[in-house]
Amino acid sequence: MDDALAFSSLVLALSGHLVQEIHTRVARQGFEDLRPAHGFAFVRISRGTPPRPIWPRAPGGD
């Protein structure tokens, strides 16, 4: 069990480092206003799945 926990901690740390490195490079290209969370939207868009709002629509707000 300790090996599994150590491995999952390592994967989590590496993924955080990867996200930060991508964010740094994107900012260096002139997109300082993008945040790492925007990456999730870009992944969904690239798969052909438009992002959906996480909040309900207001009644009559079509």
CHARMM internal coordinates of N, CA and C (Angstrom, degrees):
IC EDIT
DIST 1 N 1 CA 1.4568
DIST 1 CA 1 C 1.5238
ANGL 1 N 1 CA 1 C 111.09
DIST 1 C 2 N 1.3169
ANGL 1 CA 1 C 2 N 117.22
DIHE 1 N 1 CA 1 C 2 N -36.84
DIST 2 N 2 CA 1.4567
ANGL 1 C 2 N 2 CA 120.14
DIHE 1 CA 1 C 2 N 2 CA 179.97
DIST 2 CA 2 C 1.5196
ANGL 2 N 2 CA 2 C 111.32
DIHE 1 C 2 N 2 CA 2 C -63.85
DIST 2 C 3 N 1.3415
ANGL 2 CA 2 C 3 N 116.50
DIHE 2 N 2 CA 2 C 3 N -35.68
DIST 3 N 3 CA 1.4638
ANGL 2 C 3 N 3 CA 119.88
DIHE 2 CA 2 C 3 N 3 CA 178.19
DIST 3 CA 3 C 1.5249
ANGL 3 N 3 CA 3 C 110.83
DIHE 2 C 3 N 3 CA 3 C -65.33
DIST 3 C 4 N 1.3081
ANGL 3 CA 3 C 4 N 117.07
DIHE 3 N 3 CA 3 C 4 N -40.98
DIST 4 N 4 CA 1.4647
ANGL 3 C 4 N 4 CA 121.05
DIHE 3 CA 3 C 4 N 4 CA 179.75
DIST 4 CA 4 C 1.5321
ANGL 4 N 4 CA 4 C 110.61
DIHE 3 C 4 N 4 CA 4 C -65.14
DIST 4 C 5 N 1.3069
ANGL 4 CA 4 C 5 N 116.60
DIHE 4 N 4 CA 4 C 5 N -40.77
DIST 5 N 5 CA 1.4545
ANGL 4 C 5 N 5 CA 120.68
DIHE 4 CA 4 C 5 N 5 CA 179.05
DIST 5 CA 5 C 1.5271
ANGL 5 N 5 CA 5 C 110.80
DIHE 4 C 5 N 5 CA 5 C -67.25
DIST 5 C 6 N 1.3152
ANGL 5 CA 5 C 6 N 116.82
DIHE 5 N 5 CA 5 C 6 N -41.97
DIST 6 N 6 CA 1.4662
ANGL 5 C 6 N 6 CA 120.71
DIHE 5 CA 5 C 6 N 6 CA 178.17
DIST 6 CA 6 C 1.5219
ANGL 6 N 6 CA 6 C 110.52
DIHE 5 C 6 N 6 CA 6 C -64.12
DIST 6 C 7 N 1.3311
ANGL 6 CA 6 C 7 N 116.38
DIHE 6 N 6 CA 6 C 7 N -41.41
DIST 7 N 7 CA 1.4612
ANGL 6 C 7 N 7 CA 120.21
DIHE 6 CA 6 C 7 N 7 CA 179.92
DIST 7 CA 7 C 1.5242
ANGL 7 N 7 CA 7 C 111.11
DIHE 6 C 7 N 7 CA 7 C -65.63
DIST 7 C 8 N 1.3335
ANGL 7 CA 7 C 8 N 117.21
DIHE 7 N 7 CA 7 C 8 N -44.43
DIST 8 N 8 CA 1.4639
ANGL 7 C 8 N 8 CA 119.39
DIHE 7 CA 7 C 8 N 8 CA -179.92
DIST 8 CA 8 C 1.5325
ANGL 8 N 8 CA 8 C 110.78
DIHE 7 C 8 N 8 CA 8 C -65.67
DIST 8 C 9 N 1.3227
ANGL 8 CA 8 C 9 N 117.99
DIHE 8 N 8 CA 8 C 9 N -35.20
DIST 9 N 9 CA 1.4646
ANGL 8 C 9 N 9 CA 120.84
DIHE 8 CA 8 C 9 N 9 CA 175.97
DIST 9 CA 9 C 1.5185
ANGL 9 N 9 CA 9 C 111.09
DIHE 8 C 9 N 9 CA 9 C -64.70
DIST 9 C 10 N 1.3286
ANGL 9 CA 9 C 10 N 116.48
DIHE 9 N 9 CA 9 C 10 N -40.19
DIST 10 N 10 CA 1.4582
ANGL 9 C 10 N 10 CA 121.10
DIHE 9 CA 9 C 10 N 10 CA 177.94
DIST 10 CA 10 C 1.5243
ANGL 10 N 10 CA 10 C 111.24
DIHE 9 C 10 N 10 CA 10 C -64.46
DIST 10 C 11 N 1.3207
ANGL 10 CA 10 C 11 N 117.04
DIHE 10 N 10 CA 10 C 11 N -44.70
DIST 11 N 11 CA 1.4657
ANGL 10 C 11 N 11 CA 120.92
DIHE 10 CA 10 C 11 N 11 CA 178.84
DIST 11 CA 11 C 1.5283
ANGL 11 N 11 CA 11 C 110.49
DIHE 10 C 11 N 11 CA 11 C -62.23
DIST 11 C 12 N 1.3085
ANGL 11 CA 11 C 12 N 117.00
DIHE 11 N 11 CA 11 C 12 N -42.56
DIST 12 N 12 CA 1.4677
ANGL 11 C 12 N 12 CA 120.89
DIHE 11 CA 11 C 12 N 12 CA 178.80
DIST 12 CA 12 C 1.5300
ANGL 12 N 12 CA 12 C 110.87
DIHE 11 C 12 N 12 CA 12 C -62.89
DIST 12 C 13 N 1.3202
ANGL 12 CA 12 C 13 N 116.89
DIHE 12 N 12 CA 12 C 13 N -43.60
DIST 13 N 13 CA 1.4623
ANGL 12 C 13 N 13 CA 120.45
DIHE 12 CA 12 C 13 N 13 CA 178.77
DIST 13 CA 13 C 1.5239
ANGL 13 N 13 CA 13 C 111.13
DIHE 12 C 13 N 13 CA 13 C -64.10
DIST 13 C 14 N 1.3214
ANGL 13 CA 13 C 14 N 116.70
DIHE 13 N 13 CA 13 C 14 N -42.51
DIST 14 N 14 CA 1.4630
ANGL 13 C 14 N 14 CA 120.03
DIHE 13 CA 13 C 14 N 14 CA 179.16
DIST 14 CA 14 C 1.5203
ANGL 14 N 14 CA 14 C 111.95
DIHE 13 C 14 N 14 CA 14 C -65.09
DIST 14 C 15 N 1.3311
ANGL 14 CA 14 C 15 N 117.19
DIHE 14 N 14 CA 14 C 15 N -39.62
DIST 15 N 15 CA 1.4619
ANGL 14 C 15 N 15 CA 119.36
DIHE 14 CA 14 C 15 N 15 CA 179.41
DIST 15 CA 15 C 1.5236
ANGL 15 N 15 CA 15 C 110.49
DIHE 14 C 15 N 15 CA 15 C -65.98
DIST 15 C 16 N 1.3255
ANGL 15 CA 15 C 16 N 117.30
DIHE 15 N 15 CA 15 C 16 N -38.50
DIST 16 N 16 CA 1.4622
ANGL 15 C 16 N 16 CA 120.39
DIHE 15 CA 15 C 16 N 16 CA 176.45
DIST 16 CA 16 C 1.5213
ANGL 16 N 16 CA 16 C 111.54
DIHE 15 C 16 N 16 CA 16 C -63.15
DIST 16 C 17 N 1.3208
ANGL 16 CA 16 C 17 N 116.30
DIHE 16 N 16 CA 16 C 17 N -40.94
DIST 17 N 17 CA 1.4657
ANGL 16 C 17 N 17 CA 120.60
DIHE 16 CA 16 C 17 N 17 CA 177.92
DIST 17 CA 17 C 1.5278
ANGL 17 N 17 CA 17 C 110.50
DIHE 16 C 17 N 17 CA 17 C -64.87
DIST 17 C 18 N 1.3238
ANGL 17 CA 17 C 18 N 116.83
DIHE 17 N 17 CA 17 C 18 N -41.60
DIST 18 N 18 CA 1.4648
ANGL 17 C 18 N 18 CA 121.00
DIHE 17 CA 17 C 18 N 18 CA 179.20
DIST 18 CA 18 C 1.5236
ANGL 18 N 18 CA 18 C 111.15
DIHE 17 C 18 N 18 CA 18 C -62.54
DIST 18 C 19 N 1.3201
ANGL 18 CA 18 C 19 N 117.28
DIHE 18 N 18 CA 18 C 19 N -45.52
DIST 19 N 19 CA 1.4680
ANGL 18 C 19 N 19 CA 121.31
DIHE 18 CA 18 C 19 N 19 CA 179.13
DIST 19 CA 19 C 1.5250
ANGL 19 N 19 CA 19 C 110.17
DIHE 18 C 19 N 19 CA 19 C -61.24
DIST 19 C 20 N 1.3308
ANGL 19 CA 19 C 20 N 117.42
DIHE 19 N 19 CA 19 C 20 N -42.75
DIST 20 N 20 CA 1.4587
ANGL 19 C 20 N 20 CA 120.75
DIHE 19 CA 19 C 20 N 20 CA -179.69
DIST 20 CA 20 C 1.5257
ANGL 20 N 20 CA 20 C 111.14
DIHE 19 C 20 N 20 CA 20 C -65.85
DIST 20 C 21 N 1.3198
ANGL 20 CA 20 C 21 N 117.17
DIHE 20 N 20 CA 20 C 21 N -39.92
DIST 21 N 21 CA 1.4708
ANGL 20 C 21 N 21 CA 120.78
DIHE 20 CA 20 C 21 N 21 CA 178.97
DIST 21 CA 21 C 1.5282
ANGL 21 N 21 CA 21 C 111.08
DIHE 20 C 21 N 21 CA 21 C -65.20
DIST 21 C 22 N 1.3225
ANGL 21 CA 21 C 22 N 116.71
DIHE 21 N 21 CA 21 C 22 N -42.34
DIST 22 N 22 CA 1.4702
ANGL 21 C 22 N 22 CA 119.94
DIHE 21 CA 21 C 22 N 22 CA 176.95
DIST 22 CA 22 C 1.5240
ANGL 22 N 22 CA 22 C 109.73
DIHE 21 C 22 N 22 CA 22 C -62.15
DIST 22 C 23 N 1.3240
ANGL 22 CA 22 C 23 N 117.32
DIHE 22 N 22 CA 22 C 23 N -44.52
DIST 23 N 23 CA 1.4618
ANGL 22 C 23 N 23 CA 121.53
DIHE 22 CA 22 C 23 N 23 CA 179.82
DIST 23 CA 23 C 1.5285
ANGL 23 N 23 CA 23 C 110.53
DIHE 22 C 23 N 23 CA 23 C -60.82
DIST 23 C 24 N 1.3182
ANGL 23 CA 23 C 24 N 117.67
DIHE 23 N 23 CA 23 C 24 N -42.58
DIST 24 N 24 CA 1.4625
ANGL 23 C 24 N 24 CA 121.81
DIHE 23 CA 23 C 24 N 24 CA 179.24
DIST 24 CA 24 C 1.5203
ANGL 24 N 24 CA 24 C 110.70
DIHE 23 C 24 N 24 CA 24 C -61.40
DIST 24 C 25 N 1.3136
ANGL 24 CA 24 C 25 N 116.61
DIHE 24 N 24 CA 24 C 25 N -44.09
DIST 25 N 25 CA 1.4735
ANGL 24 C 25 N 25 CA 119.91
DIHE 24 CA 24 C 25 N 25 CA -179.09
DIST 25 CA 25 C 1.5211
ANGL 25 N 25 CA 25 C 112.21
DIHE 24 C 25 N 25 CA 25 C -69.66
DIST 25 C 26 N 1.3176
ANGL 25 CA 25 C 26 N 117.42
DIHE 25 N 25 CA 25 C 26 N -37.41
DIST 26 N 26 CA 1.4594
ANGL 25 C 26 N 26 CA 120.78
DIHE 25 CA 25 C 26 N 26 CA 177.23
DIST 26 CA 26 C 1.5283
ANGL 26 N 26 CA 26 C 109.83
DIHE 25 C 26 N 26 CA 26 C -64.00
DIST 26 C 27 N 1.3253
ANGL 26 CA 26 C 27 N 117.15
DIHE 26 N 26 CA 26 C 27 N -43.26
DIST 27 N 27 CA 1.4712
ANGL 26 C 27 N 27 CA 121.34
DIHE 26 CA 26 C 27 N 27 CA 178.12
DIST 27 CA 27 C 1.5260
ANGL 27 N 27 CA 27 C 110.43
DIHE 26 C 27 N 27 CA 27 C -63.18
DIST 27 C 28 N 1.3217
ANGL 27 CA 27 C 28 N 116.57
DIHE 27 N 27 CA 27 C 28 N -38.34
DIST 28 N 28 CA 1.4571
ANGL 27 C 28 N 28 CA 120.69
DIHE 27 CA 27 C 28 N 28 CA 179.01
DIST 28 CA 28 C 1.5356
ANGL 28 N 28 CA 28 C 111.54
DIHE 27 C 28 N 28 CA 28 C -63.97
DIST 28 C 29 N 1.3235
ANGL 28 CA 28 C 29 N 116.92
DIHE 28 N 28 CA 28 C 29 N -26.19
DIST 29 N 29 CA 1.4617
ANGL 28 C 29 N 29 CA 121.78
DIHE 28 CA 28 C 29 N 29 CA 178.98
DIST 29 CA 29 C 1.5282
ANGL 29 N 29 CA 29 C 111.98
DIHE 28 C 29 N 29 CA 29 C -82.27
DIST 29 C 30 N 1.3352
ANGL 29 CA 29 C 30 N 116.93
DIHE 29 N 29 CA 29 C 30 N 0.33
DIST 30 N 30 CA 1.4583
ANGL 29 C 30 N 30 CA 120.51
DIHE 29 CA 29 C 30 N 30 CA 176.02
DIST 30 CA 30 C 1.5167
ANGL 30 N 30 CA 30 C 115.21
DIHE 29 C 30 N 30 CA 30 C 105.74
DIST 30 C 31 N 1.3116
ANGL 30 CA 30 C 31 N 117.89
DIHE 30 N 30 CA 30 C 31 N 8.06
DIST 31 N 31 CA 1.4634
ANGL 30 C 31 N 31 CA 121.46
DIHE 30 CA 30 C 31 N 31 CA -179.19
DIST 31 CA 31 C 1.5269
ANGL 31 N 31 CA 31 C 109.82
DIHE 30 C 31 N 31 CA 31 C -108.57
DIST 31 C 32 N 1.3426
ANGL 31 CA 31 C 32 N 115.91
DIHE 31 N 31 CA 31 C 32 N 61.29
DIST 32 N 32 CA 1.4572
ANGL 31 C 32 N 32 CA 120.63
DIHE 31 CA 31 C 32 N 32 CA -176.08
DIST 32 CA 32 C 1.5237
ANGL 32 N 32 CA 32 C 113.18
DIHE 31 C 32 N 32 CA 32 C -66.99
DIST 32 C 33 N 1.3331
ANGL 32 CA 32 C 33 N 117.52
DIHE 32 N 32 CA 32 C 33 N -22.67
DIST 33 N 33 CA 1.4596
ANGL 32 C 33 N 33 CA 120.31
DIHE 32 CA 32 C 33 N 33 CA -176.18
DIST 33 CA 33 C 1.5250
ANGL 33 N 33 CA 33 C 113.49
DIHE 32 C 33 N 33 CA 33 C -83.28
DIST 33 C 34 N 1.3293
ANGL 33 CA 33 C 34 N 117.73
DIHE 33 N 33 CA 33 C 34 N -6.34
DIST 34 N 34 CA 1.4621
ANGL 33 C 34 N 34 CA 119.93
DIHE 33 CA 33 C 34 N 34 CA 176.95
DIST 34 CA 34 C 1.5180
ANGL 34 N 34 CA 34 C 109.24
DIHE 33 C 34 N 34 CA 34 C -81.00
DIST 34 C 35 N 1.3136
ANGL 34 CA 34 C 35 N 115.46
DIHE 34 N 34 CA 34 C 35 N 146.61
DIST 35 N 35 CA 1.4583
ANGL 34 C 35 N 35 CA 121.75
DIHE 34 CA 34 C 35 N 35 CA 178.31
DIST 35 CA 35 C 1.5183
ANGL 35 N 35 CA 35 C 108.63
DIHE 34 C 35 N 35 CA 35 C -112.90
DIST 35 C 36 N 1.3231
ANGL 35 CA 35 C 36 N 117.34
DIHE 35 N 35 CA 35 C 36 N 160.05
DIST 36 N 36 CA 1.4658
ANGL 35 C 36 N 36 CA 119.22
DIHE 35 CA 35 C 36 N 36 CA 178.16
DIST 36 CA 36 C 1.5363
ANGL 36 N 36 CA 36 C 113.06
DIHE 35 C 36 N 36 CA 36 C -55.85
DIST 36 C 37 N 1.3175
ANGL 36 CA 36 C 37 N 117.93
DIHE 36 N 36 CA 36 C 37 N -31.67
DIST 37 N 37 CA 1.4650
ANGL 36 C 37 N 37 CA 120.36
DIHE 36 CA 36 C 37 N 37 CA -179.59
DIST 37 CA 37 C 1.5234
ANGL 37 N 37 CA 37 C 112.60
DIHE 36 C 37 N 37 CA 37 C -65.53
DIST 37 C 38 N 1.3348
ANGL 37 CA 37 C 38 N 118.00
DIHE 37 N 37 CA 37 C 38 N -23.01
DIST 38 N 38 CA 1.4554
ANGL 37 C 38 N 38 CA 119.73
DIHE 37 CA 37 C 38 N 38 CA 177.31
DIST 38 CA 38 C 1.5221
ANGL 38 N 38 CA 38 C 111.31
DIHE 37 C 38 N 38 CA 38 C -62.43
DIST 38 C 39 N 1.3080
ANGL 38 CA 38 C 39 N 117.02
DIHE 38 N 38 CA 38 C 39 N -25.80
DIST 39 N 39 CA 1.4665
ANGL 38 C 39 N 39 CA 120.83
DIHE 38 CA 38 C 39 N 39 CA 179.95
DIST 39 CA 39 C 1.5149
ANGL 39 N 39 CA 39 C 112.72
DIHE 38 C 39 N 39 CA 39 C -56.87
DIST 39 C 40 N 1.3284
ANGL 39 CA 39 C 40 N 116.98
DIHE 39 N 39 CA 39 C 40 N -36.49
DIST 40 N 40 CA 1.4614
ANGL 39 C 40 N 40 CA 119.71
DIHE 39 CA 39 C 40 N 40 CA 179.16
DIST 40 CA 40 C 1.5255
ANGL 40 N 40 CA 40 C 111.17
DIHE 39 C 40 N 40 CA 40 C -63.94
DIST 40 C 41 N 1.3123
ANGL 40 CA 40 C 41 N 116.89
DIHE 40 N 40 CA 40 C 41 N -39.05
DIST 41 N 41 CA 1.4695
ANGL 40 C 41 N 41 CA 119.97
DIHE 40 CA 40 C 41 N 41 CA 177.49
DIST 41 CA 41 C 1.5153
ANGL 41 N 41 CA 41 C 110.34
DIHE 40 C 41 N 41 CA 41 C -66.16
DIST 41 C 42 N 1.3363
ANGL 41 CA 41 C 42 N 117.27
DIHE 41 N 41 CA 41 C 42 N -41.25
DIST 42 N 42 CA 1.4703
ANGL 41 C 42 N 42 CA 119.89
DIHE 41 CA 41 C 42 N 42 CA 179.80
DIST 42 CA 42 C 1.5260
ANGL 42 N 42 CA 42 C 111.40
DIHE 41 C 42 N 42 CA 42 C -64.40
DIST 42 C 43 N 1.3193
ANGL 42 CA 42 C 43 N 117.52
DIHE 42 N 42 CA 42 C 43 N -36.42
DIST 43 N 43 CA 1.4678
ANGL 42 C 43 N 43 CA 120.31
DIHE 42 CA 42 C 43 N 43 CA 177.51
DIST 43 CA 43 C 1.5175
ANGL 43 N 43 CA 43 C 109.95
DIHE 42 C 43 N 43 CA 43 C -63.85
DIST 43 C 44 N 1.3129
ANGL 43 CA 43 C 44 N 117.31
DIHE 43 N 43 CA 43 C 44 N -44.99
DIST 44 N 44 CA 1.4741
ANGL 43 C 44 N 44 CA 119.86
DIHE 43 CA 43 C 44 N 44 CA 179.74
DIST 44 CA 44 C 1.5200
ANGL 44 N 44 CA 44 C 111.27
DIHE 43 C 44 N 44 CA 44 C -63.96
DIST 44 C 45 N 1.3244
ANGL 44 CA 44 C 45 N 116.30
DIHE 44 N 44 CA 44 C 45 N -41.57
DIST 45 N 45 CA 1.4658
ANGL 44 C 45 N 45 CA 119.80
DIHE 44 CA 44 C 45 N 45 CA 179.60
DIST 45 CA 45 C 1.5208
ANGL 45 N 45 CA 45 C 109.95
DIHE 44 C 45 N 45 CA 45 C -64.57
DIST 45 C 46 N 1.3135
ANGL 45 CA 45 C 46 N 118.21
DIHE 45 N 45 CA 45 C 46 N -41.51
DIST 46 N 46 CA 1.4632
ANGL 45 C 46 N 46 CA 120.82
DIHE 45 CA 45 C 46 N 46 CA -178.32
DIST 46 CA 46 C 1.5201
ANGL 46 N 46 CA 46 C 111.55
DIHE 45 C 46 N 46 CA 46 C -65.53
DIST 46 C 47 N 1.3141
ANGL 46 CA 46 C 47 N 117.31
DIHE 46 N 46 CA 46 C 47 N -25.07
DIST 47 N 47 CA 1.4703
ANGL 46 C 47 N 47 CA 121.45
DIHE 46 CA 46 C 47 N 47 CA 177.23
DIST 47 CA 47 C 1.5237
ANGL 47 N 47 CA 47 C 111.80
DIHE 46 C 47 N 47 CA 47 C -85.97
DIST 47 C 48 N 1.3132
ANGL 47 CA 47 C 48 N 116.65
DIHE 47 N 47 CA 47 C 48 N -0.74
DIST 48 N 48 CA 1.4588
ANGL 47 C 48 N 48 CA 119.94
DIHE 47 CA 47 C 48 N 48 CA -179.59
DIST 48 CA 48 C 1.5141
ANGL 48 N 48 CA 48 C 113.43
DIHE 47 C 48 N 48 CA 48 C 86.11
DIST 48 C 49 N 1.3091
ANGL 48 CA 48 C 49 N 117.50
DIHE 48 N 48 CA 48 C 49 N 8.84
DIST 49 N 49 CA 1.4543
ANGL 48 C 49 N 49 CA 122.00
DIHE 48 CA 48 C 49 N 49 CA 179.65
DIST 49 CA 49 C 1.5152
ANGL 49 N 49 CA 49 C 108.56
DIHE 48 C 49 N 49 CA 49 C -104.96
DIST 49 C 50 N 1.3262
ANGL 49 CA 49 C 50 N 117.91
DIHE 49 N 49 CA 49 C 50 N 109.72
DIST 50 N 50 CA 1.4649
ANGL 49 C 50 N 50 CA 118.61
DIHE 49 CA 49 C 50 N 50 CA 179.95
DIST 50 CA 50 C 1.5219
ANGL 50 N 50 CA 50 C 110.44
DIHE 49 C 50 N 50 CA 50 C -67.46
DIST 50 C 51 N 1.3115
ANGL 50 CA 50 C 51 N 117.07
DIHE 50 N 50 CA 50 C 51 N 142.68
DIST 51 N 51 CA 1.4652
ANGL 50 C 51 N 51 CA 118.97
DIHE 50 CA 50 C 51 N 51 CA 177.01
DIST 51 CA 51 C 1.5179
ANGL 51 N 51 CA 51 C 110.99
DIHE 50 C 51 N 51 CA 51 C -65.03
DIST 51 C 52 N 1.3104
ANGL 51 CA 51 C 52 N 116.22
DIHE 51 N 51 CA 51 C 52 N 143.79
DIST 52 N 52 CA 1.4589
ANGL 51 C 52 N 52 CA 121.49
DIHE 51 CA 51 C 52 N 52 CA 178.54
DIST 52 CA 52 C 1.5185
ANGL 52 N 52 CA 52 C 108.63
DIHE 51 C 52 N 52 CA 52 C -107.98
DIST 52 C 53 N 1.3216
ANGL 52 CA 52 C 53 N 116.38
DIHE 52 N 52 CA 52 C 53 N 146.46
DIST 53 N 53 CA 1.4722
ANGL 52 C 53 N 53 CA 117.80
DIHE 52 CA 52 C 53 N 53 CA 176.99
DIST 53 CA 53 C 1.5207
ANGL 53 N 53 CA 53 C 109.83
DIHE 52 C 53 N 53 CA 53 C -65.81
DIST 53 C 54 N 1.3113
ANGL 53 CA 53 C 54 N 116.37
DIHE 53 N 53 CA 53 C 54 N 148.07
DIST 54 N 54 CA 1.4540
ANGL 53 C 54 N 54 CA 119.71
DIHE 53 CA 53 C 54 N 54 CA 179.97
DIST 54 CA 54 C 1.5205
ANGL 54 N 54 CA 54 C 112.23
DIHE 53 C 54 N 54 CA 54 C -92.74
DIST 54 C 55 N 1.3084
ANGL 54 CA 54 C 55 N 117.07
DIHE 54 N 54 CA 54 C 55 N -1.49
DIST 55 N 55 CA 1.4519
ANGL 54 C 55 N 55 CA 121.13
DIHE 54 CA 54 C 55 N 55 CA 179.15
DIST 55 CA 55 C 1.5326
ANGL 55 N 55 CA 55 C 108.41
DIHE 54 C 55 N 55 CA 55 C -112.31
DIST 55 C 56 N 1.3105
ANGL 55 CA 55 C 56 N 117.83
DIHE 55 N 55 CA 55 C 56 N 150.54
DIST 56 N 56 CA 1.4747
ANGL 55 C 56 N 56 CA 119.87
DIHE 55 CA 55 C 56 N 56 CA 178.66
DIST 56 CA 56 C 1.5206
ANGL 56 N 56 CA 56 C 110.74
DIHE 55 C 56 N 56 CA 56 C -71.83
DIST 56 C 57 N 1.3090
ANGL 56 CA 56 C 57 N 114.90
DIHE 56 N 56 CA 56 C 57 N 151.14
DIST 57 N 57 CA 1.4583
ANGL 56 C 57 N 57 CA 119.20
DIHE 56 CA 56 C 57 N 57 CA 176.30
DIST 57 CA 57 C 1.5129
ANGL 57 N 57 CA 57 C 110.80
DIHE 56 C 57 N 57 CA 57 C -73.52
DIST 57 C 58 N 1.3115
ANGL 57 CA 57 C 58 N 115.23
DIHE 57 N 57 CA 57 C 58 N 147.44
DIST 58 N 58 CA 1.4515
ANGL 57 C 58 N 58 CA 119.79
DIHE 57 CA 57 C 58 N 58 CA 176.94
DIST 58 CA 58 C 1.5248
ANGL 58 N 58 CA 58 C 108.91
DIHE 57 C 58 N 58 CA 58 C -71.84
DIST 58 C 59 N 1.3150
ANGL 58 CA 58 C 59 N 118.28
DIHE 58 N 58 CA 58 C 59 N 145.55
DIST 59 N 59 CA 1.4696
ANGL 58 C 59 N 59 CA 120.41
DIHE 58 CA 58 C 59 N 59 CA 178.42
DIST 59 CA 59 C 1.5263
ANGL 59 N 59 CA 59 C 110.22
DIHE 58 C 59 N 59 CA 59 C -57.59
DIST 59 C 60 N 1.3111
ANGL 59 CA 59 C 60 N 116.12
DIHE 59 N 59 CA 59 C 60 N 131.54
DIST 60 N 60 CA 1.4606
ANGL 59 C 60 N 60 CA 121.59
DIHE 59 CA 59 C 60 N 60 CA 178.74
DIST 60 CA 60 C 1.5130
ANGL 60 N 60 CA 60 C 113.19
DIHE 59 C 60 N 60 CA 60 C 75.77
DIST 60 C 61 N 1.3358
ANGL 60 CA 60 C 61 N 118.66
DIHE 60 N 60 CA 60 C 61 N 13.34
DIST 61 N 61 CA 1.4556
ANGL 60 C 61 N 61 CA 120.87
DIHE 60 CA 60 C 61 N 61 CA -177.07
DIST 61 CA 61 C 1.5161
ANGL 61 N 61 CA 61 C 113.98
DIHE 60 C 61 N 61 CA 61 C -95.09
DIST 61 C 62 N 1.3251
ANGL 61 CA 61 C 62 N 117.16
DIHE 61 N 61 CA 61 C 62 N 27.33
DIST 62 N 62 CA 1.4761
ANGL 61 C 62 N 62 CA 119.82
DIHE 61 CA 61 C 62 N 62 CA -179.31
DIST 62 CA 62 C 1.4465
ANGL 62 N 62 CA 62 C 111.28
DIHE 61 C 62 N 62 CA 62 C -68.00
END
COOR INIT
IC SEED 1 N 1 CA 1 C
IC BUILD
